[in-house]
Amino acid sequence: MSLAIEQCAPTSTSAPMARNKAEDISALLKAVADPTRLQILALLAKAERQEDCTCNLTEPLGLSQPTISHHLKKLAAVGLVEKQRRGTWIWYSINKERWQDLGELFK
């Protein structure tokens, strides 16, 4: 018994994702593809008020403050974290709207 190609080949009636949206999501995926950045996001998500200061992230990650700041800068560049200066420290929190953009891929 042979099958026609139409019976086994996937078909799609929907249009592909718009190029600009694909590029935007690609930037998000590149930002979270780093293990340290994933750890930072997890720490922020589990923090008491879902925000934390760079100074509180160094010990759990075993990394220097400049290294953590570098990773936070990458996450902020794509909008995954928001920052707020309080005195000499910057506090970071997850941008939930931007995080949902990643979740939309799987719907």
N, CA, C and O of each residue as an XYZ file, in Angstrom:
428
protein
N       0.848     -1.178      0.000
C       0.000      0.000      0.000
C       0.898      1.246      0.000
O       1.741      1.401      0.883
N       0.725      2.099     -0.948
C       1.519      3.323     -0.998
C       0.643      4.524     -0.660
O      -0.554      4.548     -0.948
N       1.271      5.513     -0.046
C       0.562      6.732      0.334
C       0.941      7.858     -0.613
O       2.083      7.955     -1.062
N      -0.007      8.681     -0.898
C       0.271      9.870     -1.702
C       1.015     10.873     -0.818
O       0.821     10.897      0.397
N       1.845     11.680     -1.415
C       2.638     12.671     -0.670
C       1.745     13.577      0.163
O       2.155     14.010      1.240
N       0.564     13.871     -0.291
C      -0.348     14.750      0.434
C      -0.782     14.142      1.761
O      -1.158     14.869      2.681
N      -0.734     12.823      1.870
C      -1.185     12.166      3.084
C      -0.120     12.168      4.183
O      -0.460     12.075      5.362
N       1.130     12.270      3.827
C       2.174     12.200      4.854
C       2.941     13.505      5.041
O       3.577     13.691      6.079
N       2.900     14.390      4.093
C       3.630     15.652      4.208
C       2.814     16.629      5.054
O       1.601     16.742      4.878
N       3.473     17.329      5.964
C       2.743     18.298      6.778
C       2.241     19.442      5.907
O       2.893     19.857      4.949
N       1.098     19.922      6.260
C       0.537     21.070      5.548
C       0.245     22.159      6.566
O       0.021     21.875      7.742
N       0.249     23.359      6.127
C      -0.041     24.480      7.001
C      -0.876     25.483      6.238
O      -0.576     25.842      5.100
N      -1.912     25.917      6.883
C      -2.748     26.938      6.268
C      -2.428     28.313      6.840
O      -2.977     29.318      6.387
N      -1.541     28.365      7.832
C      -1.207     29.659      8.422
C       0.074     30.211      7.789
O       0.930     29.469      7.305
N       0.165     31.510      7.813
C       1.346     32.181      7.265
C       2.493     32.073      8.269
O       2.256     31.933      9.469
N       3.726     32.135      7.788
C       4.855     32.097      8.722
C       4.880     33.365      9.584
O       4.254     34.372      9.252
N       5.601     33.293     10.671
C       5.773     34.441     11.546
C       6.411     35.578     10.747
O       7.287     35.341      9.915
N       5.979     36.791     10.996
C       6.557     37.956     10.321
C       8.048     38.041     10.625
O       8.472     37.728     11.738
N       8.835     38.456      9.660
C      10.288     38.486      9.806
C      10.732     39.348     10.986
O      11.614     38.944     11.744
N      10.135     40.528     11.151
C      10.566     41.397     12.244
C      10.254     40.774     13.605
O      11.019     40.941     14.554
N       9.140     40.062     13.701
C       8.811     39.378     14.953
C       9.786     38.216     15.180
O      10.223     37.987     16.308
N      10.121     37.494     14.127
C      11.071     36.386     14.245
C      12.443     36.893     14.709
O      13.096     36.248     15.530
N      12.871     38.024     14.196
C      14.147     38.600     14.606
C      14.098     39.035     16.074
O      15.066     38.858     16.813
N      12.977     39.598     16.481
C      12.801     40.029     17.866
C      12.842     38.833     18.820
O      13.542     38.872     19.831
N      12.111     37.795     18.509
C      12.082     36.589     19.342
C      13.456     35.913     19.336
O      13.883     35.366     20.353
N      14.137     35.950     18.210
C      15.474     35.377     18.123
C      16.423     36.067     19.097
O      17.237     35.406     19.741
N      16.325     37.378     19.207
C      17.163     38.124     20.153
C      16.865     37.700     21.590
O      17.779     37.571     22.404
N      15.586     37.483     21.900
C      15.219     37.012     23.238
C      15.815     35.636     23.514
O      16.372     35.389     24.583
N      15.688     34.756     22.544
C      16.204     33.397     22.720
C      17.724     33.394     22.884
O      18.262     32.622     23.678
N      18.406     34.247     22.143
C      19.863     34.342     22.289
C      20.233     34.822     23.688
O      21.207     34.350     24.275
N      19.450     35.764     24.222
C      19.740     36.292     25.556
C      19.564     35.237     26.635
O      20.346     35.189     27.584
N      18.552     34.396     26.506
C      18.311     33.384     27.545
C      19.069     32.083     27.273
O      18.993     31.152     28.075
N      19.779     32.005     26.183
C      20.520     30.784     25.854
C      21.772     30.612     26.715
O      22.415     29.564     26.664
N      22.114     31.602     27.482
C      23.290     31.537     28.346
C      22.892     30.997     29.725
O      21.938     31.499     30.319
N      23.592     29.992     30.244
C      23.226     29.406     31.547
C      23.217     30.416     32.698
O      22.346     30.357     33.566
N      24.172     31.333     32.708
C      24.208     32.333     33.783
C      22.977     33.229     33.725
O      22.412     33.573     34.763
N      22.563     33.604     32.535
C      21.387     34.470     32.404
C      20.123     33.731     32.830
O      19.225     34.325     33.427
N      20.053     32.461     32.531
C      18.913     31.677     33.007
C      18.912     31.608     34.530
O      17.856     31.704     35.156
N      20.082     31.442     35.124
C      20.165     31.427     36.581
C      19.747     32.772     37.173
O      19.048     32.812     38.186
N      20.159     33.849     36.562
C      19.775     35.184     37.031
C      18.263     35.348     36.969
O      17.648     35.817     37.927
N      17.664     34.965     35.850
C      16.209     35.081     35.719
C      15.493     34.239     36.773
O      14.492     34.676     37.340
N      15.997     33.048     37.035
C      15.388     32.186     38.053
C      15.510     32.817     39.435
O      14.559     32.779     40.217
N      16.664     33.397     39.746
C      16.837     34.056     41.037
C      15.898     35.251     41.180
O      15.306     35.458     42.239
N      15.766     36.032     40.114
C      14.856     37.181     40.164
C      13.407     36.728     40.348
O      12.650     37.336     41.105
N      13.035     35.672     39.660
C      11.661     35.171     39.752
C      11.340     34.659     41.154
O      10.197     34.743     41.604
N      12.354     34.127     41.845
C      12.138     33.552     43.172
C      12.426     34.527     44.308
O      12.198     34.202     45.473
N      12.918     35.700     43.988
C      13.224     36.698     45.013
C      11.943     37.127     45.715
O      10.846     37.029     45.166
N      12.113     37.601     46.932
C      10.972     37.954     47.778
C       9.963     38.857     47.067
O       8.763     38.582     47.085
N      10.436     39.909     46.456
C       9.523     40.810     45.731
C       9.727     40.712     44.223
O       9.384     41.630     43.479
N      10.284     39.598     43.787
C      10.601     39.342     42.385
C      11.475     40.441     41.795
O      11.316     40.854     40.646
N      12.404     40.894     42.628
C      13.409     41.862     42.213
C      14.613     41.659     43.106
O      14.495     41.153     44.222
N      15.773     42.057     42.608
C      16.974     41.933     43.420
C      18.036     42.885     42.909
O      17.967     43.400     41.793
N      19.008     43.095     43.756
C      20.137     43.969     43.471
C      21.306     43.119     42.994
O      21.453     41.966     43.402
N      22.121     43.683     42.145
C      23.307     42.975     41.662
C      24.135     42.439     42.828
O      24.674     41.334     42.759
N      24.230     43.214     43.880
C      25.063     42.814     45.029
C      24.560     41.522     45.678
O      25.346     40.799     46.290
N      23.277     41.223     45.557
C      22.717     40.003     46.143
C      22.841     38.792     45.228
O      22.551     37.674     45.653
N      23.261     38.985     43.994
C      23.359     37.890     43.039
C      24.759     37.305     42.940
O      24.939     36.207     42.414
N      25.741     38.026     43.438
C      27.126     37.563     43.294
C      27.390     36.274     44.067
O      27.975     35.336     43.525
N      26.968     36.222     45.317
C      27.269     35.037     46.132
C      26.567     33.778     45.622
O      27.228     32.752     45.462
N      25.243     33.810     45.357
C      24.603     32.573     44.888
C      25.174     32.050     43.572
O      25.202     30.841     43.341
N      25.628     32.959     42.714
C      26.151     32.552     41.407
C      27.660     32.313     41.429
O      28.210     31.710     40.508
N      28.319     32.783     42.471
C      29.770     32.617     42.548
C      30.502     33.399     41.480
O      31.554     32.978     40.998
N      29.939     34.544     41.109
C      30.530     35.378     40.057
C      30.762     36.782     40.587
O      30.153     37.186     41.578
N      31.633     37.517     39.934
C      31.920     38.887     40.345
C      30.781     39.821     39.946
O      29.970     39.508     39.074
N      30.745     40.961     40.601
C      29.722     41.954     40.290
C      29.816     42.438     38.838
O      28.776     42.582     38.195
N      31.012     42.697     38.288
C      31.074     43.105     36.883
C      30.539     42.041     35.921
O      29.915     42.375     34.913
N      30.778     40.772     36.225
C      30.274     39.697     35.362
C      28.755     39.649     35.396
O      28.108     39.510     34.358
N      28.193     39.762     36.578
C      26.737     39.747     36.699
C      26.138     40.977     36.020
O      25.113     40.882     35.345
N      26.774     42.122     36.200
C      26.294     43.343     35.535
C      26.305     43.187     34.021
O      25.391     43.654     33.341
N      27.325     42.540     33.494
C      27.399     42.283     32.049
C      26.190     41.469     31.587
O      25.551     41.811     30.592
N      25.879     40.397     32.309
C      24.743     39.549     31.926
C      23.413     40.287     32.088
O      22.518     40.134     31.256
N      23.277     41.069     33.127
C      22.059     41.851     33.315
C      21.895     42.892     32.210
O      20.780     43.176     31.774
N      23.008     43.452     31.766
C      22.957     44.417     30.663
C      22.428     43.749     29.394
O      21.634     44.341     28.663
N      22.865     42.519     29.133
C      22.378     41.775     27.963
C      20.877     41.501     28.082
O      20.139     41.637     27.107
N      20.434     41.117     29.271
C      19.010     40.847     29.482
C      18.186     42.130     29.359
O      17.074     42.112     28.830
N      18.733     43.233     29.848
C      18.033     44.514     29.755
C      17.968     45.001     28.309
O      16.986     45.626     27.908
N      19.000     44.721     27.534
C      19.044     45.177     26.139
C      17.896     44.616     25.309
O      17.422     45.265     24.377
N      17.450     43.406     25.650
C      16.327     42.817     24.910
C      15.007     42.980     25.669
O      13.973     42.454     25.257
N      15.060     43.716     26.781
C      13.842     44.032     27.514
C      13.352     42.963     28.476
O      12.237     43.071     28.988
N      14.150     41.932     28.738
C      13.702     40.869     29.642
C      13.759     41.273     31.107
O      13.026     40.722     31.928
N      14.614     42.218     31.442
C      14.639     42.739     32.805
C      14.513     44.254     32.765
O      14.919     44.919     31.812
N      13.937     44.764     33.829
C      13.818     46.209     34.002
C      14.706     46.589     35.172
O      14.945     45.778     36.067
N      15.189     47.810     35.167
C      16.075     48.231     36.244
C      15.595     49.535     36.857
O      14.954     50.368     36.215
N      15.938     49.670     38.135
C      15.572     50.873     38.877
C      16.730     51.214     39.808
O      17.154     50.389     40.618
N      17.229     52.420     39.685
C      18.333     52.851     40.545
C      17.777     53.257     41.904
O      16.808     54.009     42.010
N      18.432     52.724     42.949
C      18.112     53.075     44.330
C      19.419     53.389     45.029
O      20.149     52.485     45.435
N      19.709     54.656     45.166
C      20.993     55.060     45.737
C      22.109     54.702     44.772
O      22.092     55.105     43.609
N      23.085     53.939     45.267
C      24.209     53.559     44.412
C      23.982     52.222     43.723
O      24.790     51.816     42.888
N      22.893     51.528     44.060
C      22.636     50.191     43.510
C      21.509     50.220     42.489
O      20.626     51.077     42.527
N      21.566     49.272     41.590
C      20.487     49.108     40.609
C      19.767     47.805     40.938
O      20.393     46.758     41.102
N      18.457     47.886     41.032
C      17.616     46.715     41.314
C      16.971     46.267     40.016
O      16.520     47.086     39.215
N      16.933     44.972     39.821
C      16.415     44.390     38.588
C      15.195     43.534     38.876
O      15.091     42.900     39.926
N      14.277     43.531     37.926
C      13.101     42.664     37.990
C      12.803     42.163     36.583
O      13.220     42.763     35.592
N      12.080     41.063     36.513
C      11.718     40.498     35.211
C      10.588     41.317     34.606
O       9.615     41.647     35.284
N      10.725     41.638     33.344
C       9.658     42.304     32.599
C       8.689     41.206     32.149
O       8.942     40.505     31.170
N       7.603     41.072     32.863
C       6.678     39.958     32.619
C       6.038     40.006     31.231
O       5.806     38.965     30.617
N       5.757     41.202     30.741
C       5.176     41.306     29.398
C       6.143     40.777     28.350
O       5.747     40.064     27.428
N       7.401     41.128     28.500
C       8.419     40.685     27.538
C       8.647     39.180     27.657
O       8.846     38.497     26.653
N       8.618     38.668     28.890
C       8.789     37.237     29.128
C       7.659     36.465     28.445
O       7.885     35.374     27.922
N       6.468     37.013     28.446
C       5.331     36.348     27.805
C       5.517     36.225     26.300
O       4.944     35.332     25.677
N       6.304     37.103     25.716
C       6.590     37.000     24.278
C       7.214     35.650     23.961
O       6.936     35.067     22.913
N       8.063     35.147     24.868
C       8.660     33.827     24.656
C       7.593     32.739     24.775
O       7.592     31.784     23.998
N       6.698     32.876     25.733
C       5.645     31.896     25.927
C       4.695     31.798     24.737
O       4.103     30.747     24.488
N       4.557     32.885     24.018
C       3.666     32.893     22.863
C       4.130     31.932     21.768
O       3.329     31.497     20.941
N       5.402     31.608     21.763
C       5.926     30.686     20.751
C       5.308     29.296     20.874
O       5.213     28.561     19.892
N       4.901     28.953     22.060
C       4.460     27.584     22.324
C       2.955     27.448     22.401
O       2.448     26.446     22.904
N       2.249     28.421     21.920
C       0.772     28.347     21.923
C       0.269     27.919     20.574
O      -0.940     27.799     20.376
